[in-house]
Amino acid sequence: MKIKNNDILNNTLMKSNIENTALVFDIDNTLRDRESGIIPETAIKAINDAHEKGYKIYIATGRSDVDSVVKELIDRGMCIDGFSCANGQRVLDGEGNLMFSATMNETQNEKILELANKYEIGLVLSTDKGFILTNENIANKDNIKLLNQLNTPYTIDNDINKFTTYNYSLIYDTRNGKAEALMKEAEEIGLHFKSQRSSDKYFDIVLDNVTKSTGIDVLKEKDNVEFILDTVVTKINGKDELANMSFSLNEMYESNR
């Protein structure tokens, strides 16, 4: 559900009990301000206020740099009960412990690299050991340049099947016909992939039967959650809606006591 105003938020919360309700937030352009690129203190306060009232707080993001996502939010003092990352490919509890992962098999790894070379596309593999590139992928010079610019750690290793791979990332600019051709051929040979935007620089190739909701379902079961309020927080009329949400949650809490 997308929040448009406090009335919608209040009506939703009135149907649920605090103890079995979770609030779900994306990160980029939701918690993280689009212009500044940072998570404002108002966001942290709103989430922590809600958590203190008894709501579970989940993060659902397409980002596959899982370790940095978890570290950033925990270091900022945010009270998080679980993370659904890489669009549901990896699920972690509030302390960053892995609960669930959907992984690629050796055949999928080998075939996707064959297709990447065929269409001259550089791939970044998101794995249990971080981001992996391979010299066998002849088109990776652009990835190396971009990752260096972003100060993102990576390893070059040709033996990719010794890693656990969650998804493959492509620079977004490659969506120029080559990426579409790659995905079409992958479908034709039965690799069961889909593509989706994960950041302003990359889009990901992921398993077609896994979504952010897959990860949220894992977290719901862990916490015995029945109600999910999926929030997309924006700035409305120049006001910080996260601050309004914090006030609204507090108002609902007092009225339910």
DRENKOLFI-238286 format. One line per field, with one value per residue (C-alpha): residue in one letter; x, y, z; residue number from 1. Coordinates in Angstrom, 3 decimals. Layout:
BEGIN
res	c(A,...)
c1	c(X,...)
c2	c(Y,...)
c3	c(Z,...)
n	c(NUM,...)
***
This chain:
BEGIN
res	c(M,K,I,K,N,N,D,I,L,N,N,T,L,M,K,S,N,I,E,N,T,A,L,V,F,D,I,D,N,T,L,R,D,R,E,S,G,I,I,P,E,T,A,I,K,A,I,N,D,A,H,E,K,G,Y,K,I,Y,I,A,T,G,R,S,D,V,D,S,V,V,K,E,L,I,D,R,G,M,C,I,D,G,F,S,C,A,N,G,Q,R,V,L,D,G,E,G,N,L,M,F,S,A,T,M,N,E,T,Q,N,E,K,I,L,E,L,A,N,K,Y,E,I,G,L,V,L,S,T,D,K,G,F,I,L,T,N,E,N,I,A,N,K,D,N,I,K,L,L,N,Q,L,N,T,P,Y,T,I,D,N,D,I,N,K,F,T,T,Y,N,Y,S,L,I,Y,D,T,R,N,G,K,A,E,A,L,M,K,E,A,E,E,I,G,L,H,F,K,S,Q,R,S,S,D,K,Y,F,D,I,V,L,D,N,V,T,K,S,T,G,I,D,V,L,K,E,K,D,N,V,E,F,I,L,D,T,V,V,T,K,I,N,G,K,D,E,L,A,N,M,S,F,S,L,N,E,M,Y,E,S,N,R)
c1	c(0.000,1.291,0.811,-0.736,-1.832,-2.272,-5.941,-4.941,-2.258,-4.658,-7.381,-4.926,-3.527,-6.970,-7.564,-4.486,-2.901,0.456,1.960,1.377,1.892,5.030,5.924,7.965,10.271,12.354,15.651,16.546,14.217,12.121,14.173,17.112,16.500,16.575,18.498,21.014,21.506,21.373,18.833,17.599,17.355,13.579,13.432,15.453,13.310,10.044,11.120,12.516,9.378,7.249,9.506,9.297,5.500,5.752,5.604,8.027,10.202,11.330,13.502,12.697,15.226,16.480,20.031,22.396,25.252,23.666,26.484,26.747,22.951,22.752,25.830,24.633,21.229,22.522,25.352,22.812,20.963,17.848,15.794,15.258,13.734,14.633,15.951,14.680,17.556,18.401,14.662,14.107,17.168,18.666,16.821,18.512,17.292,17.671,21.252,22.312,22.244,21.293,17.888,17.167,18.897,17.866,20.947,22.018,23.270,26.435,24.601,23.018,26.408,28.095,25.299,24.881,28.600,28.461,25.585,27.312,30.362,28.199,26.444,29.547,27.990,29.926,28.472,28.994,28.156,26.651,27.901,28.409,31.935,30.882,30.986,32.904,34.079,35.826,38.539,36.730,33.993,35.630,33.367,34.058,36.256,33.239,32.169,35.659,35.706,32.274,32.931,36.172,34.321,31.739,34.488,32.768,35.026,35.158,37.271,38.376,38.170,37.488,36.358,32.874,31.320,33.223,31.007,27.333,25.784,22.560,22.156,23.969,24.225,24.607,25.334,22.008,23.350,23.574,19.808,20.373,19.129,21.985,20.584,17.110,18.586,20.482,17.338,15.325,17.878,18.149,14.392,14.546,17.093,15.162,17.324,14.278,15.526,13.933,15.514,14.755,16.277,18.235,19.837,20.463,23.543,22.602,19.835,19.860,19.207,17.446,15.487,11.994,10.208,11.686,10.505,10.760,7.539,9.268,11.656,8.914,7.028,10.120,10.267,6.517,6.803,9.769,7.883,4.308,3.255,-0.244,-0.534,1.889,1.866,4.046,5.029,6.354,7.219,7.513,7.657,4.216,3.628,7.186,6.631,8.599,5.978,8.171,7.756,3.994,4.047,5.801,3.129,0.356,1.747,2.000,-1.587,-2.815,-0.839,-2.389,-5.912,-5.488,-4.252)
c2	c(0.000,3.483,6.231,9.344,11.051,10.444,9.423,6.369,5.531,5.851,3.809,1.024,0.974,0.895,-2.493,-4.024,-4.628,-3.044,-6.325,-8.142,-5.324,-4.568,-1.389,-1.989,0.612,0.826,2.702,4.667,7.605,6.533,6.666,8.129,11.655,11.796,15.069,14.760,10.990,10.655,9.265,12.257,12.235,12.617,9.222,7.596,9.185,8.189,4.575,4.321,5.915,3.333,0.516,1.752,1.627,-2.071,-2.138,-4.418,-2.573,-4.266,-3.006,-4.190,-3.084,-4.050,-3.269,-6.234,-4.666,-6.304,-5.890,-2.136,-1.725,-3.471,-1.713,1.753,1.419,-0.207,2.332,5.153,3.738,2.547,-0.177,-2.745,-6.216,-7.643,-6.987,-8.278,-7.398,-7.918,-8.012,-10.946,-12.949,-12.525,-12.145,-11.172,-10.647,-7.345,-8.161,-8.994,-12.796,-14.607,-16.310,-17.147,-16.956,-17.820,-18.715,-19.396,-22.862,-23.714,-24.080,-20.641,-19.103,-20.663,-19.867,-16.254,-15.614,-17.208,-14.894,-11.843,-12.459,-13.128,-9.763,-7.941,-7.102,-6.823,-8.651,-8.140,-11.197,-10.539,-13.386,-14.512,-13.060,-9.699,-8.483,-10.729,-9.976,-12.397,-11.792,-14.284,-11.668,-9.564,-6.534,-5.821,-2.738,-0.427,-2.222,-1.890,1.819,2.406,0.327,2.227,5.527,4.364,3.105,-0.284,-3.235,-6.140,-9.208,-10.560,-14.350,-16.699,-19.646,-18.290,-21.589,-21.607,-18.690,-18.618,-16.263,-14.374,-12.262,-10.620,-6.850,-4.932,-1.248,0.383,1.960,-1.529,-1.554,-0.563,-3.711,-5.972,-6.608,-7.305,-9.788,-11.502,-11.829,-13.159,-15.871,-16.718,-17.269,-19.412,-21.785,-22.003,-20.074,-18.669,-15.109,-11.681,-8.217,-5.249,-1.880,-1.962,1.514,4.551,2.816,-0.859,-3.273,-6.881,-10.277,-12.346,-15.572,-15.137,-16.743,-14.511,-10.996,-8.552,-10.102,-13.483,-12.016,-10.229,-13.524,-15.049,-12.154,-12.307,-15.946,-15.192,-12.495,-13.878,-10.773,-10.696,-7.167,-5.436,-1.709,-1.242,2.415,4.580,7.823,10.994,14.714,16.249,20.011,20.602,18.758,15.753,13.005,10.815,13.340,13.304,9.507,9.555,11.867,9.762,6.532,8.181,9.407,5.897,4.364,6.707,6.109,2.329,2.249)
c3	c(0.000,-0.818,1.726,0.227,3.436,7.120,6.772,4.716,7.254,10.172,8.512,7.779,11.292,12.868,11.225,12.814,16.195,16.896,18.056,14.764,12.275,10.263,8.401,5.245,3.724,0.583,0.856,-2.275,-2.933,0.058,3.248,1.359,0.112,-3.675,-3.829,-0.991,-1.173,2.610,5.077,7.097,10.874,10.566,8.853,11.605,14.307,12.636,12.255,15.764,17.205,15.403,16.580,20.161,19.943,19.038,15.225,13.391,10.880,7.664,4.830,1.308,-1.288,-4.702,-3.692,-3.725,-1.723,1.291,3.809,3.227,3.421,6.788,8.166,7.144,8.792,11.963,12.254,11.914,14.926,13.107,14.803,12.035,12.514,9.112,5.621,2.271,-0.060,-3.728,-4.430,-2.085,-3.094,0.397,3.699,6.952,10.484,12.311,13.304,9.754,10.078,6.875,7.082,3.439,0.086,-3.466,-5.468,-9.031,-9.985,-11.930,-15.237,-14.860,-14.021,-17.035,-19.472,-18.403,-18.878,-22.322,-23.240,-21.724,-23.918,-26.953,-26.566,-25.231,-21.867,-18.615,-15.603,-11.884,-9.804,-6.373,-4.184,-0.600,-0.868,-2.266,-5.867,-8.275,-11.812,-14.131,-16.705,-18.920,-19.284,-21.986,-21.530,-17.867,-18.266,-17.887,-14.698,-13.251,-14.053,-12.505,-9.381,-8.824,-9.197,-6.636,-4.283,-4.298,-3.376,-5.830,-6.598,-9.971,-10.049,-12.948,-10.790,-10.164,-9.164,-5.894,-4.815,-3.937,-6.505,-5.793,-8.917,-11.825,-12.266,-15.534,-16.036,-16.857,-20.034,-21.562,-21.962,-25.570,-27.262,-26.198,-22.729,-24.117,-26.607,-23.807,-21.687,-24.619,-25.343,-21.630,-21.598,-24.715,-23.160,-19.894,-17.431,-15.570,-15.181,-15.079,-15.049,-12.814,-11.982,-8.707,-8.626,-10.795,-12.208,-12.456,-13.188,-12.019,-13.524,-10.867,-10.547,-11.943,-8.977,-6.249,-5.317,-2.432,-1.139,-0.969,1.554,3.477,3.840,5.482,7.944,8.635,9.622,11.888,13.788,13.559,11.650,10.141,8.770,6.423,5.742,2.670,2.682,-0.096,1.646,-0.388,0.268,-0.142,-0.304,0.821,4.107,5.308,5.409,7.577,10.374,9.740,9.817,13.172,14.570,13.067,14.519,17.925,17.631,16.741,19.580,22.142,20.834,21.033,24.620)
n	c(1,2,3,4,5,6,7,8,9,10,11,12,13,14,15,16,17,18,19,20,21,22,23,24,25,26,27,28,29,30,31,32,33,34,35,36,37,38,39,40,41,42,43,44,45,46,47,48,49,50,51,52,53,54,55,56,57,58,59,60,61,62,63,64,65,66,67,68,69,70,71,72,73,74,75,76,77,78,79,80,81,82,83,84,85,86,87,88,89,90,91,92,93,94,95,96,97,98,99,100,101,102,103,104,105,106,107,108,109,110,111,112,113,114,115,116,117,118,119,120,121,122,123,124,125,126,127,128,129,130,131,132,133,134,135,136,137,138,139,140,141,142,143,144,145,146,147,148,149,150,151,152,153,154,155,156,157,158,159,160,161,162,163,164,165,166,167,168,169,170,171,172,173,174,175,176,177,178,179,180,181,182,183,184,185,186,187,188,189,190,191,192,193,194,195,196,197,198,199,200,201,202,203,204,205,206,207,208,209,210,211,212,213,214,215,216,217,218,219,220,221,222,223,224,225,226,227,228,229,230,231,232,233,234,235,236,237,238,239,240,241,242,243,244,245,246,247,248,249,250,251,252,253,254,255,256,257)
***
